[in-house]
Amino acid sequence: MTMRSKQNEIGSQDAKASPLSTGDQPTLAEPVPESVQPRAAQTPNPGSNPPEQAINFVGIGLHLPRQRNRPRGTVERFGTRPENWRGLYYIYVVENGVERRVQRRPVLGPATSMSKRAAEDRLVEIIDRELALPPELPRQVTFRSVWERYRSLKSGVWTLANAGPLQSIFQKHVLPAIGDWELAQLTPDPLQRLLNQLAARGYRKSTLQHIRTYVRAALEYAVDEGLLGRNPARKLELPKTQKSRSRFYSLEEMRALLSASTGRENLVLRIFLFCGLRPAELLALRIEDVETNRLRIDEAVKEKEKGQNRIGETKTESSDACVSLPPDLARDLRAWVAAHPLRNDPKAFLFPTVTGTAYRVGNFLKRVLKPVAKAAGISDFDFRAMRSTASTLFQVHGTVKENQGQMRHADPTTTLRYYMKVIPENQHKAVADFERSVMKSVAKPRSKAERVG
């Protein structure tokens, strides 16, 4: 007989010699004495309920789908000659009320020129873009990481016309100065010094306002996320800056400009002057937008977009409207449409490129209008000054409300504050008329010589 058989026989004999009867067990009403310790390996009676044991949670959930909100996935090599990196991750979609897991296997790039780390980073970008996820913050949170996260959250709200220049300002001025500062160490001092230095270097008030506004907004986002206790940009002050240029072209300059232009350029300059259009709106005009005695504005060129997205909405809701056409300009526009090579297509652009597409604003200014302005003796021609000219010269012939309607501003305050400038000749004439109206009934004062005589 083996040793294990002897131990089993002895154990069975001990169990028969000292059986645990039902009467020896305490009832629910009888408390167990504190001095009695239960055995660690007690065999339960088949006729009694098994004792409750603690649940071991170790290992539970290891095979459940993890990282549902931000899947990371894996990368692998596949193919031969050439060999490429391929990603693997899962997303969860709901179809007909049922959630199911969908596999994604995007090709990341050639393995010969891309490292595994670069492939993993590329996979993270693809996942974040598909699920519209903001980038994860690192353990040491810097202003740069907070700004990138805040900017990614606003990407669906900001237009490219706003996001592009704003990102350029931050990349050029803000991030080199405070981008590597940790949030816990960021105080109002470096932020105010940044604004002061930019003002001393001659930057405009609008640039400083953009920096202060969006630095404050990004840090306020960090406060809301619990990454920062208080916003150090809350009380930043704008330093004194150079005044913005309030340039508009005089009546003589506009006459010289129109005299130096012919054909298409002459029509474009007259539309700018008499209708007050923005350049992006004018270059998006179509043949069907030329109506009887008015122009319909409902589209604009998007400078930063490509393909079909280049033509989009106007700047504001009030910009989507019609403006009046003066009689001579209306007649010349009808003649232009009649000679247009695509006159039978109402969707054709009114002033297209040689390929039939819409011009880019910067190209049209540099290649078409600046040479005409230079010939007229105007070296600082730009679209903003042209729009101010339209509003300023129109004030002599119409009311503020009519001026607002032609400029398509939502509020006449915008027209008065930013576009209508004072015409010095008209101001001098008005003061002279004011003097004559007051002094015509007043006796002319005599000089000292006249009183002595």
JOWO-V297196 format. One record per backbone hydrogen bond with DSSP energy under -1.0 kcal/mol. CO is the residue of the C=O (numbers start at 1). NH is the residue of the N-H. If there is no record, write none. Layout:
co=CO nh=NH
co=CO nh=NH
This chain:
co=2 nh=6
co=3 nh=7
co=4 nh=8
co=5 nh=9
co=6 nh=10
co=7 nh=11
co=8 nh=12
co=9 nh=13
co=10 nh=14
co=11 nh=15
co=12 nh=16
co=13 nh=17
co=14 nh=18
co=33 nh=36
co=45 nh=48
co=57 nh=60
co=59 nh=62
co=74 nh=88
co=76 nh=86
co=78 nh=84
co=83 nh=111
co=84 nh=78
co=85 nh=108
co=85 nh=109
co=86 nh=76
co=88 nh=74
co=89 nh=104
co=91 nh=102
co=93 nh=100
co=95 nh=98
co=98 nh=95
co=100 nh=93
co=102 nh=91
co=104 nh=89
co=106 nh=87
co=109 nh=85
co=115 nh=119
co=116 nh=120
co=117 nh=121
co=118 nh=122
co=119 nh=123
co=120 nh=124
co=121 nh=125
co=122 nh=126
co=123 nh=127
co=124 nh=128
co=125 nh=129
co=126 nh=130
co=127 nh=131
co=128 nh=133
co=141 nh=183
co=142 nh=146
co=143 nh=147
co=144 nh=148
co=145 nh=149
co=146 nh=150
co=147 nh=151
co=148 nh=152
co=149 nh=153
co=150 nh=154
co=154 nh=157
co=154 nh=158
co=159 nh=163
co=160 nh=164
co=162 nh=166
co=163 nh=167
co=164 nh=168
co=165 nh=169
co=166 nh=170
co=167 nh=171
co=168 nh=172
co=169 nh=173
co=170 nh=175
co=174 nh=178
co=175 nh=179
co=178 nh=181
co=179 nh=144
co=181 nh=143
co=182 nh=185
co=188 nh=192
co=189 nh=193
co=190 nh=194
co=191 nh=195
co=192 nh=196
co=193 nh=197
co=194 nh=198
co=195 nh=199
co=196 nh=200
co=197 nh=201
co=198 nh=203
co=199 nh=202
co=204 nh=208
co=205 nh=209
co=206 nh=210
co=207 nh=211
co=208 nh=212
co=209 nh=213
co=210 nh=214
co=211 nh=215
co=212 nh=216
co=213 nh=217
co=214 nh=218
co=215 nh=219
co=216 nh=220
co=217 nh=221
co=218 nh=222
co=219 nh=223
co=220 nh=224
co=221 nh=225
co=222 nh=227
co=223 nh=226
co=231 nh=234
co=233 nh=236
co=250 nh=254
co=251 nh=255
co=252 nh=256
co=253 nh=257
co=254 nh=258
co=255 nh=259
co=256 nh=260
co=262 nh=265
co=263 nh=267
co=264 nh=268
co=265 nh=269
co=266 nh=270
co=267 nh=271
co=268 nh=272
co=269 nh=273
co=270 nh=274
co=271 nh=275
co=272 nh=276
co=278 nh=282
co=279 nh=283
co=280 nh=301
co=282 nh=285
co=285 nh=350
co=286 nh=289
co=287 nh=290
co=289 nh=291
co=289 nh=296
co=291 nh=294
co=293 nh=325
co=294 nh=291
co=295 nh=323
co=300 nh=312
co=302 nh=305
co=306 nh=309
co=307 nh=310
co=310 nh=302
co=312 nh=300
co=319 nh=321
co=321 nh=297
co=323 nh=295
co=326 nh=330
co=327 nh=331
co=328 nh=332
co=329 nh=333
co=330 nh=334
co=331 nh=335
co=332 nh=336
co=333 nh=337
co=334 nh=338
co=335 nh=339
co=337 nh=340
co=340 nh=343
co=342 nh=345
co=345 nh=348
co=346 nh=288
co=348 nh=287
co=353 nh=356
co=357 nh=353
co=360 nh=364
co=361 nh=365
co=362 nh=366
co=363 nh=367
co=364 nh=368
co=364 nh=369
co=365 nh=370
co=369 nh=373
co=370 nh=374
co=371 nh=375
co=372 nh=376
co=373 nh=378
co=374 nh=377
co=382 nh=386
co=383 nh=387
co=384 nh=388
co=385 nh=389
co=386 nh=390
co=387 nh=391
co=388 nh=392
co=389 nh=393
co=390 nh=394
co=394 nh=397
co=394 nh=398
co=399 nh=403
co=400 nh=404
co=401 nh=405
co=402 nh=406
co=403 nh=407
co=404 nh=408
co=404 nh=409
co=411 nh=414
co=412 nh=416
co=413 nh=417
co=414 nh=418
co=415 nh=419
co=415 nh=420
co=423 nh=427
co=424 nh=428
co=425 nh=429
co=426 nh=430
co=427 nh=431
co=428 nh=432
co=429 nh=433
co=430 nh=434
co=431 nh=435
co=432 nh=436
co=433 nh=437
co=434 nh=438
co=435 nh=439
co=436 nh=440
co=439 nh=442
co=447 nh=451
co=448 nh=452
co=449 nh=453
